[in-house]
């Protein structure tokens, strides 16, 4: 559903937040809750930054009854 190059882990995290907002806006409330929680979870954001800064990818998965959304951010040169 799209990709974007980011020049830093912080910009990659910003992209993850934007896409998560877009996806949760389209989901019914019960399915949106994990994404809405993730959007406010600063400790998890710091963990994502630590992974990406350390050279490891970070994945967030959201779903409803029929669709699975996988958001993945990883450093250049790392295969998904």
Protein Blocks (a to p, Z undefined) as FASTA:
>chain_A
ZZcddfbfklmmmmmmmmmmmmmmmpcfklmmmmmmmmmmmklmmmmmmmmmnopacddd
dddfkbccddddddehiaZZ
